[in-house]
């Protein structure tokens, strides 16, 4: 078993769009798409 995935289901890949642009028009902002980031979850979600 992969030590990152403790049996809670399949790992999923997401892409996050990162920007520091403050243009109020979201579509016009300069951005960079970032993928394959490690994610660490702290705490528990309610109801789980």
PDB file with SEQRES, HELIX, SHEET and CRYST1 records, atoms N, CA, C and O in Angstrom:
SEQRES   1 A   48  UNK UNK UNK UNK UNK UNK UNK UNK UNK UNK UNK UNK UNK          
SEQRES   2 A   48  UNK UNK UNK UNK UNK UNK UNK UNK UNK UNK UNK UNK UNK          
SEQRES   3 A   48  UNK UNK UNK UNK UNK UNK UNK UNK UNK UNK UNK UNK UNK          
SEQRES   4 A   48  UNK UNK UNK UNK UNK UNK UNK UNK UNK                          
HELIX    1 AA1 UNK A   26  UNK A   28  5                                   3    
SHEET    1 AA1 2 UNK A  15  UNK A  18  0                                        
SHEET    2 AA1 2 UNK A  32  UNK A  35 -1                                        
CRYST1    1.000    1.000    1.000  90.00  90.00  90.00 P 1           1          
ATOM      1  N   UNK A   1       0.855  -1.195   0.000  1.00  0.00           N  
ATOM      2  CA  UNK A   1       0.000   0.000   0.000  1.00  0.00           C  
ATOM      3  C   UNK A   1       0.886   1.238   0.000  1.00  0.00           C  
ATOM      4  O   UNK A   1       1.903   1.286   0.692  1.00  0.00           O  
ATOM      5  N   UNK A   2       0.502   2.208  -0.758  1.00  0.00           N  
ATOM      6  CA  UNK A   2       1.207   3.482  -0.793  1.00  0.00           C  
ATOM      7  C   UNK A   2       1.066   4.153   0.577  1.00  0.00           C  
ATOM      8  O   UNK A   2      -0.058   4.318   1.051  1.00  0.00           O  
ATOM      9  N   UNK A   3       2.175   4.546   1.231  1.00  0.00           N  
ATOM     10  CA  UNK A   3       2.074   5.147   2.566  1.00  0.00           C  
ATOM     11  C   UNK A   3       1.315   6.473   2.582  1.00  0.00           C  
ATOM     12  O   UNK A   3       0.828   6.892   3.632  1.00  0.00           O  
ATOM     13  N   UNK A   4       1.211   7.131   1.439  1.00  0.00           N  
ATOM     14  CA  UNK A   4       0.466   8.395   1.373  1.00  0.00           C  
ATOM     15  C   UNK A   4      -1.032   8.119   1.388  1.00  0.00           C  
ATOM     16  O   UNK A   4      -1.789   8.872   2.000  1.00  0.00           O  
ATOM     17  N   UNK A   5      -1.472   7.054   0.727  1.00  0.00           N  
ATOM     18  CA  UNK A   5      -2.885   6.715   0.655  1.00  0.00           C  
ATOM     19  C   UNK A   5      -3.146   5.596   1.660  1.00  0.00           C  
ATOM     20  O   UNK A   5      -2.759   4.452   1.425  1.00  0.00           O  
ATOM     21  N   UNK A   6      -3.784   5.910   2.753  1.00  0.00           N  
ATOM     22  CA  UNK A   6      -3.986   4.947   3.844  1.00  0.00           C  
ATOM     23  C   UNK A   6      -5.265   4.141   3.671  1.00  0.00           C  
ATOM     24  O   UNK A   6      -5.891   3.763   4.662  1.00  0.00           O  
ATOM     25  N   UNK A   7      -5.662   3.875   2.443  1.00  0.00           N  
ATOM     26  CA  UNK A   7      -6.844   3.064   2.205  1.00  0.00           C  
ATOM     27  C   UNK A   7      -8.133   3.846   2.190  1.00  0.00           C  
ATOM     28  O   UNK A   7      -9.212   3.257   2.254  1.00  0.00           O  
ATOM     29  N   UNK A   8      -8.049   5.162   2.105  1.00  0.00           N  
ATOM     30  CA  UNK A   8      -9.250   5.998   2.114  1.00  0.00           C  
ATOM     31  C   UNK A   8      -9.801   6.231   0.718  1.00  0.00           C  
ATOM     32  O   UNK A   8     -10.658   7.095   0.534  1.00  0.00           O  
ATOM     33  N   UNK A   9      -9.335   5.488  -0.259  1.00  0.00           N  
ATOM     34  CA  UNK A   9      -9.820   5.665  -1.628  1.00  0.00           C  
ATOM     35  C   UNK A   9      -8.680   6.019  -2.555  1.00  0.00           C  
ATOM     36  O   UNK A   9      -7.531   6.165  -2.139  1.00  0.00           O  
ATOM     37  N   UNK A  10      -9.026   6.153  -3.824  1.00  0.00           N  
ATOM     38  CA  UNK A  10      -8.013   6.478  -4.836  1.00  0.00           C  
ATOM     39  C   UNK A  10      -7.492   7.884  -4.660  1.00  0.00           C  
ATOM     40  O   UNK A  10      -8.222   8.802  -4.286  1.00  0.00           O  
ATOM     41  N   UNK A  11      -6.216   8.029  -4.938  1.00  0.00           N  
ATOM     42  CA  UNK A  11      -5.646   9.375  -4.991  1.00  0.00           C  
ATOM     43  C   UNK A  11      -6.139  10.040  -6.266  1.00  0.00           C  
ATOM     44  O   UNK A  11      -6.252   9.387  -7.303  1.00  0.00           O  
ATOM     45  N   UNK A  12      -6.428  11.320  -6.197  1.00  0.00           N  
ATOM     46  CA  UNK A  12      -6.896  12.045  -7.366  1.00  0.00           C  
ATOM     47  C   UNK A  12      -5.922  13.156  -7.686  1.00  0.00           C  
ATOM     48  O   UNK A  12      -5.330  13.764  -6.793  1.00  0.00           O  
ATOM     49  N   UNK A  13      -5.764  13.412  -8.975  1.00  0.00           N  
ATOM     50  CA  UNK A  13      -4.893  14.500  -9.397  1.00  0.00           C  
ATOM     51  C   UNK A  13      -5.759  15.713  -9.688  1.00  0.00           C  
ATOM     52  O   UNK A  13      -6.766  15.618 -10.391  1.00  0.00           O  
ATOM     53  N   UNK A  14      -5.363  16.841  -9.148  1.00  0.00           N  
ATOM     54  CA  UNK A  14      -6.057  18.087  -9.438  1.00  0.00           C  
ATOM     55  C   UNK A  14      -5.039  19.100  -9.946  1.00  0.00           C  
ATOM     56  O   UNK A  14      -3.839  18.957  -9.712  1.00  0.00           O  
ATOM     57  N   UNK A  15      -5.514  20.101 -10.629  1.00  0.00           N  
ATOM     58  CA  UNK A  15      -4.686  21.217 -11.061  1.00  0.00           C  
ATOM     59  C   UNK A  15      -5.219  22.468 -10.387  1.00  0.00           C  
ATOM     60  O   UNK A  15      -6.423  22.724 -10.383  1.00  0.00           O  
ATOM     61  N   UNK A  16      -4.313  23.237  -9.821  1.00  0.00           N  
ATOM     62  CA  UNK A  16      -4.682  24.461  -9.108  1.00  0.00           C  
ATOM     63  C   UNK A  16      -4.220  25.652  -9.929  1.00  0.00           C  
ATOM     64  O   UNK A  16      -3.081  25.685 -10.396  1.00  0.00           O  
ATOM     65  N   UNK A  17      -5.086  26.614 -10.103  1.00  0.00           N  
ATOM     66  CA  UNK A  17      -4.737  27.840 -10.826  1.00  0.00           C  
ATOM     67  C   UNK A  17      -4.306  28.880  -9.792  1.00  0.00           C  
ATOM     68  O   UNK A  17      -5.075  29.237  -8.900  1.00  0.00           O  
ATOM     69  N   UNK A  18      -3.064  29.361  -9.924  1.00  0.00           N  
ATOM     70  CA  UNK A  18      -2.474  30.279  -8.951  1.00  0.00           C  
ATOM     71  C   UNK A  18      -2.300  31.640  -9.596  1.00  0.00           C  
ATOM     72  O   UNK A  18      -1.821  31.752 -10.725  1.00  0.00           O  
ATOM     73  N   UNK A  19      -2.698  32.686  -8.858  1.00  0.00           N  
ATOM     74  CA  UNK A  19      -2.512  34.051  -9.349  1.00  0.00           C  
ATOM     75  C   UNK A  19      -2.233  34.988  -8.182  1.00  0.00           C  
ATOM     76  O   UNK A  19      -2.719  34.775  -7.071  1.00  0.00           O  
ATOM     77  N   UNK A  20      -1.454  36.016  -8.443  1.00  0.00           N  
ATOM     78  CA  UNK A  20      -1.284  37.104  -7.478  1.00  0.00           C  
ATOM     79  C   UNK A  20      -1.824  38.400  -8.072  1.00  0.00           C  
ATOM     80  O   UNK A  20      -1.662  39.474  -7.493  1.00  0.00           O  
ATOM     81  N   UNK A  21      -2.459  38.289  -9.220  1.00  0.00           N  
ATOM     82  CA  UNK A  21      -3.041  39.424  -9.922  1.00  0.00           C  
ATOM     83  C   UNK A  21      -4.308  39.868  -9.183  1.00  0.00           C  
ATOM     84  O   UNK A  21      -5.087  39.024  -8.740  1.00  0.00           O  
ATOM     85  N   UNK A  22      -4.520  41.163  -9.045  1.00  0.00           N  
ATOM     86  CA  UNK A  22      -5.708  41.638  -8.329  1.00  0.00           C  
ATOM     87  C   UNK A  22      -6.784  42.198  -9.260  1.00  0.00           C  
ATOM     88  O   UNK A  22      -7.676  42.921  -8.816  1.00  0.00           O  
ATOM     89  N   UNK A  23      -6.702  41.867 -10.547  1.00  0.00           N  
ATOM     90  CA  UNK A  23      -7.711  42.315 -11.495  1.00  0.00           C  
ATOM     91  C   UNK A  23      -9.066  41.753 -11.080  1.00  0.00           C  
ATOM     92  O   UNK A  23      -9.180  40.542 -10.895  1.00  0.00           O  
ATOM     93  N   UNK A  24     -10.093  42.579 -10.928  1.00  0.00           N  
ATOM     94  CA  UNK A  24     -11.404  42.078 -10.520  1.00  0.00           C  
ATOM     95  C   UNK A  24     -12.049  41.142 -11.555  1.00  0.00           C  
ATOM     96  O   UNK A  24     -12.929  40.354 -11.208  1.00  0.00           O  
ATOM     97  N   UNK A  25     -11.620  41.224 -12.811  1.00  0.00           N  
ATOM     98  CA  UNK A  25     -12.113  40.318 -13.849  1.00  0.00           C  
ATOM     99  C   UNK A  25     -11.277  39.036 -13.793  1.00  0.00           C  
ATOM    100  O   UNK A  25     -10.135  39.013 -14.251  1.00  0.00           O  
ATOM    101  N   UNK A  26     -11.859  37.965 -13.227  1.00  0.00           N  
ATOM    102  CA  UNK A  26     -11.102  36.726 -13.022  1.00  0.00           C  
ATOM    103  C   UNK A  26     -10.554  36.156 -14.322  1.00  0.00           C  
ATOM    104  O   UNK A  26      -9.444  35.624 -14.336  1.00  0.00           O  
ATOM    105  N   UNK A  27     -11.298  36.253 -15.402  1.00  0.00           N  
ATOM    106  CA  UNK A  27     -10.860  35.699 -16.684  1.00  0.00           C  
ATOM    107  C   UNK A  27      -9.659  36.456 -17.251  1.00  0.00           C  
ATOM    108  O   UNK A  27      -8.902  35.902 -18.047  1.00  0.00           O  
ATOM    109  N   UNK A  28      -9.479  37.708 -16.850  1.00  0.00           N  
ATOM    110  CA  UNK A  28      -8.390  38.525 -17.386  1.00  0.00           C  
ATOM    111  C   UNK A  28      -7.107  38.427 -16.554  1.00  0.00           C  
ATOM    112  O   UNK A  28      -6.074  38.966 -16.952  1.00  0.00           O  
ATOM    113  N   UNK A  29      -7.158  37.755 -15.416  1.00  0.00           N  
ATOM    114  CA  UNK A  29      -5.975  37.661 -14.557  1.00  0.00           C  
ATOM    115  C   UNK A  29      -4.885  36.802 -15.178  1.00  0.00           C  
ATOM    116  O   UNK A  29      -5.159  35.810 -15.853  1.00  0.00           O  
ATOM    117  N   UNK A  30      -3.646  37.205 -14.936  1.00  0.00           N  
ATOM    118  CA  UNK A  30      -2.513  36.362 -15.287  1.00  0.00           C  
ATOM    119  C   UNK A  30      -2.458  35.234 -14.270  1.00  0.00           C  
ATOM    120  O   UNK A  30      -2.687  35.463 -13.082  1.00  0.00           O  
ATOM    121  N   UNK A  31      -2.156  34.009 -14.721  1.00  0.00           N  
ATOM    122  CA  UNK A  31      -2.166  32.878 -13.808  1.00  0.00           C  
ATOM    123  C   UNK A  31      -1.192  31.801 -14.276  1.00  0.00           C  
ATOM    124  O   UNK A  31      -0.706  31.825 -15.407  1.00  0.00           O  
ATOM    125  N   UNK A  32      -0.922  30.865 -13.384  1.00  0.00           N  
ATOM    126  CA  UNK A  32      -0.105  29.690 -13.673  1.00  0.00           C  
ATOM    127  C   UNK A  32      -0.879  28.482 -13.165  1.00  0.00           C  
ATOM    128  O   UNK A  32      -1.390  28.504 -12.045  1.00  0.00           O  
ATOM    129  N   UNK A  33      -0.973  27.422 -13.974  1.00  0.00           N  
ATOM    130  CA  UNK A  33      -1.601  26.177 -13.544  1.00  0.00           C  
ATOM    131  C   UNK A  33      -0.529  25.287 -12.920  1.00  0.00           C  
ATOM    132  O   UNK A  33       0.528  25.070 -13.511  1.00  0.00           O  
ATOM    133  N   UNK A  34      -0.805  24.782 -11.738  1.00  0.00           N  
ATOM    134  CA  UNK A  34       0.148  23.949 -11.008  1.00  0.00           C  
ATOM    135  C   UNK A  34      -0.499  22.593 -10.748  1.00  0.00           C  
ATOM    136  O   UNK A  34      -1.640  22.525 -10.293  1.00  0.00           O  
ATOM    137  N   UNK A  35       0.226  21.515 -11.035  1.00  0.00           N  
ATOM    138  CA  UNK A  35      -0.290  20.162 -10.819  1.00  0.00           C  
ATOM    139  C   UNK A  35       0.723  19.369 -10.002  1.00  0.00           C  
ATOM    140  O   UNK A  35       1.868  19.787  -9.834  1.00  0.00           O  
ATOM    141  N   UNK A  36       0.284  18.224  -9.501  1.00  0.00           N  
ATOM    142  CA  UNK A  36       1.136  17.284  -8.771  1.00  0.00           C  
ATOM    143  C   UNK A  36       1.691  17.861  -7.475  1.00  0.00           C  
ATOM    144  O   UNK A  36       2.852  17.636  -7.131  1.00  0.00           O  
ATOM    145  N   UNK A  37       0.860  18.599  -6.766  1.00  0.00           N  
ATOM    146  CA  UNK A  37       1.262  19.135  -5.467  1.00  0.00           C  
ATOM    147  C   UNK A  37       0.969  18.117  -4.372  1.00  0.00           C  
ATOM    148  O   UNK A  37      -0.084  17.479  -4.396  1.00  0.00           O  
ATOM    149  N   UNK A  38       1.878  17.951  -3.413  1.00  0.00           N  
ATOM    150  CA  UNK A  38       1.538  17.098  -2.273  1.00  0.00           C  
ATOM    151  C   UNK A  38       0.531  17.839  -1.382  1.00  0.00           C  
ATOM    152  O   UNK A  38       0.620  19.054  -1.207  1.00  0.00           O  
ATOM    153  N   UNK A  39      -0.417  17.098  -0.827  1.00  0.00           N  
ATOM    154  CA  UNK A  39      -1.438  17.701   0.038  1.00  0.00           C  
ATOM    155  C   UNK A  39      -1.444  16.970   1.354  1.00  0.00           C  
ATOM    156  O   UNK A  39      -1.462  15.740   1.391  1.00  0.00           O  
ATOM    157  N   UNK A  40      -1.429  17.723   2.436  1.00  0.00           N  
ATOM    158  CA  UNK A  40      -1.527  17.118   3.760  1.00  0.00           C  
ATOM    159  C   UNK A  40      -2.779  17.658   4.434  1.00  0.00           C  
ATOM    160  O   UNK A  40      -2.958  18.871   4.545  1.00  0.00           O  
ATOM    161  N   UNK A  41      -3.641  16.758   4.881  1.00  0.00           N  
ATOM    162  CA  UNK A  41      -4.896  17.142   5.510  1.00  0.00           C  
ATOM    163  C   UNK A  41      -4.693  17.145   7.025  1.00  0.00           C  
ATOM    164  O   UNK A  41      -4.205  16.171   7.597  1.00  0.00           O  
ATOM    165  N   UNK A  42      -5.065  18.225   7.652  1.00  0.00           N  
ATOM    166  CA  UNK A  42      -4.975  18.343   9.099  1.00  0.00           C  
ATOM    167  C   UNK A  42      -6.367  18.267   9.693  1.00  0.00           C  
ATOM    168  O   UNK A  42      -7.281  18.922   9.192  1.00  0.00           O  
ATOM    169  N   UNK A  43      -6.555  17.491  10.741  1.00  0.00           N  
ATOM    170  CA  UNK A  43      -7.845  17.398  11.401  1.00  0.00           C  
ATOM    171  C   UNK A  43      -8.763  16.428  10.693  1.00  0.00           C  
ATOM    172  O   UNK A  43      -8.350  15.703   9.788  1.00  0.00           O  
ATOM    173  N   UNK A  44     -10.012  16.425  11.118  1.00  0.00           N  
ATOM    174  CA  UNK A  44     -11.028  15.527  10.543  1.00  0.00           C  
ATOM    175  C   UNK A  44     -12.207  16.340  10.064  1.00  0.00           C  
ATOM    176  O   UNK A  44     -12.553  17.364  10.654  1.00  0.00           O  
ATOM    177  N   UNK A  45     -12.821  15.879   8.992  1.00  0.00           N  
ATOM    178  CA  UNK A  45     -14.032  16.508   8.514  1.00  0.00           C  
ATOM    179  C   UNK A  45     -15.201  16.037   9.374  1.00  0.00           C  
ATOM    180  O   UNK A  45     -15.264  14.862   9.736  1.00  0.00           O  
ATOM    181  N   UNK A  46     -16.100  16.910   9.696  1.00  0.00           N  
ATOM    182  CA  UNK A  46     -17.273  16.548  10.490  1.00  0.00           C  
ATOM    183  C   UNK A  46     -18.101  15.514   9.739  1.00  0.00           C  
ATOM    184  O   UNK A  46     -18.234  15.590   8.518  1.00  0.00           O  
ATOM    185  N   UNK A  47     -18.649  14.567  10.450  1.00  0.00           N  
ATOM    186  CA  UNK A  47     -19.517  13.559   9.851  1.00  0.00           C  
ATOM    187  C   UNK A  47     -18.762  12.409   9.206  1.00  0.00           C  
ATOM    188  O   UNK A  47     -19.359  11.592   8.506  1.00  0.00           O  
ATOM    189  N   UNK A  48     -17.467  12.337   9.431  1.00  0.00           N  
ATOM    190  CA  UNK A  48     -16.683  11.238   8.827  1.00  0.00           C  
ATOM    191  C   UNK A  48     -16.127  10.358   9.899  1.00  0.00           C  
ATOM    192  O   UNK A  48     -15.441   9.381   9.602  1.00  0.00           O  
TER     193      UNK A  48                                                      
END                                                                             
